[in-house]
Amino acid sequence: MSDDATVQLVVGLGNPGPGHAHDRHNAGFWFVDALAAKLAVTLREEARFKGELGRATSGLRLLKPLTFMNLSGEAVAACAHYFRIAPAQVLVVHDELDLPAGTVRLKRGGGHGGHNGLRSIDSQLGTNDYLRVRLGIGHPGHAAEVTAHVLGKPPASEREAIEGAIDAVLGVFDTILRGQVDRAMNSLNRRAAKHKDTT
């Protein structure tokens, strides 16, 4: 695997402020916080990058945009351009309505699926050729309830399921960093099958 396929920037999507800290929409923030703890990385607000940024000893950078979800791409593009990080070296972690809570998927590219954070990143980077981790938060069942759902706090059992998915991604994170997407996805799929069998 060539160096240009390795991940250099991990972005977690969410909305800033204590009022949104527990929203389902902030699952990407939860992931970056967990990763920062695992790597002993301190995130600090950087005005020029419109977000909180940290750097691991390996050189990997972690970013939480503080632009609010709809403008996430501004922070991602500012950071990627400054550090000369190609879109293919960016990993975006976000909440996913179309997956049940506790389910996780990893893929490169694809549409934004109506997710405004991804829509903004696609626009600002000029491509959708970046990795994304989709953390399932479940769907409320009716389109009219989506906004309240994503901006709502999940019950404890649901939050626990999402955190379990985050832990699963952290467990294969070194594989993802090396750009071995298929191998990491196979591992996550095996976890999903095992989880389904026990529920």
C-alpha positions, 0 to 999 in steps of 0.5 A: 500500500503506497503512502499516498493511501494512508490516512493523515487526517481524521475528522469527526462531524458534529455541532459545537457547544454543550447544548449539542454534546449528547446529540446523536448528530455528534457521534463523529465528535464522540469518535474523535474524543475517544481516539484522542484519548486512546492516542493521548492527543490534546485537541485545541481550538485553532481559529484558522482551521475553524475547529479543534485540532490535535496531532499524534506523535505519529503525525496523524491529525484529528479535527473537530469542526466548530462551524456547525454541521452544514459548514463542516467542509470549511474546516476540513478544506482549510486543514487539508489544504494547509497541511497538503493532505489529499482527499484520499488521505482524509477519514471522516466519521459521521452519524448515519440514519440509515444504519441501526444504532451500534452498526458501523460501515467503512467505505471510500467515496459515495454520495452524501445521502442527504447528510449536510456535513458530507455535502459541505465537505464534498463541495469544499474539497471538490470530490467525494474521494475520501474515507468515511466511517458511518456510525449508525444512529437509527431512523425515527421512521418518519421524515418529519421526525428526522431533525428532532431525532438527530438533534436528540439525546439517545437513550442509554442503551442506544448510546452504549450501542454506538459507543460499542461501534466506536470501540470496534472501529478503534480496534481496527484503526491501525488497519484503516490508517494503513489504507487497508479498507477491505481488511478493516471492513471485513473485520467490522462485518464479522463483528456485526454478524456476531452482534446480530446473532446474539441479539 
